[in-house]
Amino acid sequence: MAQAGKGRLNYRCPSCFMRDLDIDMFYDKEKKEYYCIRCQYVGTEEDVLEKNEMVRFRYKDMYKRFTRFDFE
């Protein structure tokens, strides 16, 4: 997605990302926090990065090819 002056970096909303929605967050310079206009999530940069790392476990094997299905 293109970044239209929302903030310093293009962060995904962790709450929406858990529901497979790719929503960019906006940055409030006065409060120094990121917010989502879809689900009303609000958090600092550290909070957003921490929660996005927790969500990425879903996609850790996305590019791995499984050829055997006998996981015994």
Beta strands, then each sheet from edge to edge (+ up, - down):
strand 1: 26-28
strand 2: 33-35
strand 3: 42-43
sheet 1: 1+ 2- 3+
end
